[in-house]
């Protein structure tokens, strides 16, 4: 399974990206907007090199060619990243630390 975020417009956050990652579904995206920042927490290899659909399709081909073991590890990193950076508790702590500054 893979979720491809092929939007060429600036997507500032993308709740569908977080939802996919929370389910252990790797997301591949173009390098614009806020989605690449989210995916940096998972694996920077999920971000296309440029805004071309050739670069995006190359990432899909790469993902489909990795071993089952590596894919399962990637799925776990997706879940772990959401828990660490985007869970209710994590976001609450981040907001509180901003107010404390």
C-alpha positions in Angstrom: 0.0 0.0 0.0 1.1 3.6 -0.7 -0.6 7.0 -0.6 0.6 9.3 -3.3 0.2 13.0 -2.6 0.5 14.4 -6.1 -0.7 17.9 -5.4 1.4 20.6 -7.1 -0.2 23.3 -5.1 1.0 24.2 -1.6 -0.5 21.8 0.9 0.3 23.4 4.2 -0.6 20.4 6.5 -2.6 17.6 4.9 -4.6 15.7 7.5 -4.9 12.9 5.0 -1.1 12.5 5.1 -1.2 12.1 8.9 -4.1 9.7 8.7 -2.3 7.5 6.2 0.9 7.5 8.2 -1.1 6.6 11.4 -2.4 3.5 9.6 1.2 2.6 8.6 0.7 3.5 5.0 3.8 5.2 3.5 3.2 8.6 1.8 5.1 9.8 -1.3 4.9 13.5 -2.1 6.3 16.2 -4.3 8.7 18.6 -2.5 6.3 21.5 -1.9 4.1 22.7 0.9 4.2 21.3 4.4 4.0 17.6 3.5 7.8 17.1 3.0 8.3 18.5 6.5 6.0 15.8 7.9 7.7 13.1 5.9 11.2 14.1 7.1 10.2 12.5 10.4 9.5 9.2 8.6 12.0 8.9 5.8 13.3 11.6 3.4 13.4 9.1 0.6 9.6 9.4 0.4 9.9 12.9 -1.0 10.4 13.3 -4.8 13.5 15.2 -5.9 11.5 17.8 -7.8 8.0 18.7 -8.8 7.9 16.5 -11.9 5.6 13.5 -12.1 8.6 11.5 -13.4 10.3 12.1 -10.0 7.1 11.2 -8.2 6.7 8.0 -10.2 10.3 7.1 -9.5 9.6 7.2 -5.8 6.6 4.9 -6.3 8.7 2.4 -8.2 11.4 2.6 -5.5 8.8 1.9 -2.8 7.3 -1.0 -4.7 10.8 -2.5 -5.2 12.0 -2.6 -1.5 11.9 -5.9 0.4 9.0 -6.9 2.6 11.2 -6.5 5.6 12.2 -2.9 4.7 8.6 -2.1 3.8 7.4 -3.3 7.2 10.1 -1.3 9.0 9.0 1.8 7.0 5.4 1.1 8.0 6.4 1.1 11.6 8.3 4.3 11.2 5.2 5.9 9.8 3.2 4.9 12.9 6.0 5.9 15.3 6.3 9.4 13.7 2.6 10.1 14.1 2.7 9.0 17.7 5.8 11.1 18.4 5.0 14.3 16.6 1.3 14.4 15.9 -0.5 12.6 18.8 -2.9 14.7 21.0 -0.4 14.6 23.8 2.6 15.6 21.6 0.8 18.5 20.0 -0.4 19.7 23.5 3.1 19.6 24.8 4.4 21.5 21.7 1.7 24.2 22.1 2.4 24.6 25.8 6.1 24.9 25.2 5.4 27.8 22.7 3.3 29.6 25.3 6.0 29.1 27.9 8.6 30.8 25.7 
